Amino acid sequence: MKNLKFTILIQKDPEAGLYVGYVPGMAGAHSQGETIDELKQNLKEAISLCIEEGEPVILNEFVGTDELEVAV
């Protein structure tokens, strides 16, 4: 069995107080947790399930983050 590294995006839901994360390019790989460590463990399980169910593995290269200002 080989190990793969996935880029994950993490946000904090201010209403629920939970960390929410997902894997870009893998529709079923999303989860939440009360801590970042719990979220990461939950995402590992979600990724494994997606792979077991035959979802394609798309390994994106992390480039960075940026901010975009929009007039509203």
Sequence and secondary structure as in RCSB ss.txt:
>XXXX:A:sequence
MKNLKFTILIQKDPEAGLYVGYVPGMAGAHSQGETIDELKQNLKEAISLCIEEGEPVILNEFVGTDELEVAV
>XXXX:A:secstr
        EEEEETTTTEEEEE TT TT EEEESSHHHHHHHHHHHHHHHHHTT                  
